[in-house]
């Protein structure tokens, strides 16, 4: 390959890999449904990425290394302190009894559907027990299941990644051990597991020592942890092949559960690393697939996918959750959610090369696993939300609004939102923020929390409220800025609505409203709101159309959804309108509102 082809290949991998995830998260489509077609398009269809020529002998060692880093990140998520006690038994059963049933059931299905030796069928069964948070998490964000089903599914996916990978290593070593002379196969298997665990423990001990004795700066913690993961993987692989994955899983789990140093910087760094690794692996591995050859496996792969969805998953869930307090409707949802992800694909690619080198016919592994990944992704991605709604175990889309700040207008604005059946959380410095009791308001619709109660209490209140958006109006300060950062972490930046202090000027003022996230359409600032309130204005429910001297702030739909950029003549008669009414128009506004519906509303 010449230099231009190499640049084109690397560029395509990064752009397609990250771009597909960007589009998926923005549109709510599971990323794997875009990554797999993107990889096939980049490889067999357009020929932009030719992994074997691009990477040469580095290809599968690179896949193994990237997979080990993914499993390291998965291990970091297994914090027992954050593992809710009430679901531990359910999750433990799903990843032990349920995994065993899935392993045996999948293996038997592969034996029946494919003309392959039984040992290769069990290899496929071991690979296909793996689910993973990178594919389950986005689906749960769309489905929004009731608890405890959502937390159970999240922890099951997080736990199955490392445990399933270890099961794959065990099965692989048992298959390969038959061709290795000397040591008994079981001893070979346990020697690899033991070596991986020992090296992972040693690496974790050294990393904790380095961090606890401040031998590196805070901004280097994530990079050094990544270095230790690579070091543990490399050391284990150099001694005994297939021990590296066990070493990195062990390192991640030990680091996550030790009590000597915090790991926030390490786990935070993993989010960006996961996006890059997942994108790279999906595009590279999918580019290896020959579409024409894969068509030969289409019918049995489709049948295997159907058996996994219709028979194996419901059976494993039913047996695993017998006697647990999980409601039956939520058990049904759990039984209908078991997609496969990138860890299964990467394990299949790595193990197929190892098995082929040992003389086994493992060419079927990669196309079949990719087919199951795509099939389960499509079925669960399309059926998840409708099934949850049918079972009555899906939460409604969030409509609650948070109001953060000390500006005077926030309290009456919050009362108006609550009066329009919008759950509202008011966050200020004051101890008493809501004011006197108002019998006409549902106390559950208007709640408040004070920053003086502590940042932990405020952050928990934000999470518990399940906010759709947060309105921010305050003068800059360290505590407020920290809370904004926390809100962005929980809600996402595009759900943070800032009221400007003063009118924008220059280039910012020239930006069209529909280009920006200006609150109230950019018509009013917080300083102007306070000035007009001090001059006798009020915030209240107004008729449509509003009277002169009224600035329309928000339109609330009958379902409680708030639109903070309302446009006159585009609101519906059923909407509740909230506006800022100047003092000399307050009496006129109230008379207009009480005079009855406007002509034409009944049409």
Buried (B, 14 or more C-beta within 10 A) or exposed (E): EEEEBEEBBEEBBEBBBBBBBBEBBEEEBBBBBBBBBBBBBBBBEEEBBBBEEBBEEEBBBBBBBBBBBBBBBBBBBBBEEEBEEEBEBBBBBBBEBBBBBBBBBBBBBBBEBBEBEEBBBBBBBBBBBBBBBBBBBBBBEBBBBBEBBBBBBBBBBBBBBBBBBBBBBBBBBBBBBEEEEEEEBEEBBEBBBEBBBBBBBBBBEEBBEBBEEEEBEEEBBBEBBBEBBBBBBBBBBEBBBBBBBBBBBBBBBBBBBBEEBEBEBBBEBBEEBBBBBBBBBBBBBBBBBBEEEBEEBEEBBBBBBEBBBEEBBBBBBBBBBEEBEBBEBBBBBBBBBBBBBBBBBBBBBBBBBBBEEBEBEBBBBBBBBBBBBBBBBBBBBEBBBEBBEEBEBBEEEBBBBBBBBBBBBBBBBBBBBBBBBBBBBBBBBEEEBBEEEEEEBEEEBBBBBBBEEEEEEBBEBBEEBBBBBBBBBBEEEEEBEBBBEBBBEBBEEEBBBBBBBEEBEEEEEEEEEEEEBBBBBBBBBBBBBBEBBEEEBBBBBBBBBBBEBBBBBBBBBEEBBBBBBBEEEEBEEEBBBBBBBBBEBBEBBBEBBEEEEEEEEEE
